[in-house]
Amino acid sequence: MVLSACADKHRPEAKQSDIFVTNIKYTNDKVFNFSIGANQEKGDRGKNMSQRGGGPPAKRNNSPKSDSHIANKNLLDALYSRLELKLSETGYCREGYVEIDTYESENRFHLLGKCNESATPEDKSRFVNNFGY
C-alpha cells in the first residue's frame, strides 16, 4: 500500500535549458535561433515586454485576455529577456538585431533573428556554425 502511494506522485518537470544557435552565412550575415522551454519557472514569466530591447515595441490592448494568452505573453516576455541576456553574454549581436520570426513548437518558444552588423573574421572563428537552418 505504501509503495503504491509513492508511485502515483508526479516528478517535477526539469527546467529546460535555453538553446542559442548561431549561423554565419557566406554573405557574412549573422543569424541566430534562440529558444526557451515552455515550462520555464514562474520567476521568469513576470517581466514586462517594455523592459526588453532589440525587438519590436510592446503592443498595448485593453481587451480581456484568456489565461492561455496571458501565459503565452509571459513566456514571450521571458524569451525576449533571456535573449537580451544571452546576446549580452556572448557579444554575438553587438549592434542589435532584427526579429525575423517568433514561433512556438511543442515545448519551446523560439525567436529567429539577424544581427544588424556583418560578421568579422573574429566572429567567424568564435561562432563556428554547428547547425544550419
NORFENFEN-V306571 format. One record per backbone hydrogen bond with DSSP energy under -0.5 kcal/mol. NH is the residue of the N-H (numbers start at 1). CO is the residue of the C=O. Records with the same first field share a line. If there is no record, write none. Layout:
BEGIN
NH = CO ; CO
END
This chain:
BEGIN
5 = 1
6 = 2
7 = 3
8 = 4
9 = 6
19 = 35
21 = 33
23 = 31
25 = 23 ; 29
28 = 25
31 = 23 ; 29
32 = 113
33 = 21
34 = 111
35 = 19
36 = 109
38 = 107
40 = 37
44 = 41
45 = 42
46 = 42
47 = 44
51 = 48
52 = 49
70 = 66
71 = 67
72 = 68
73 = 69
74 = 70
75 = 71
76 = 72
77 = 73
78 = 74
79 = 75
80 = 76
81 = 77
82 = 78
83 = 79
84 = 80
85 = 81
86 = 82
87 = 83
88 = 84
89 = 85
90 = 86
91 = 87
94 = 92
96 = 93
98 = 114
100 = 98 ; 112
101 = 112
103 = 110
105 = 108
109 = 36
110 = 103
111 = 34
112 = 101
113 = 32
114 = 98
115 = 30
116 = 96
119 = 28
124 = 120
125 = 121
126 = 122
127 = 123
128 = 126
130 = 22 ; 128
131 = 22
END
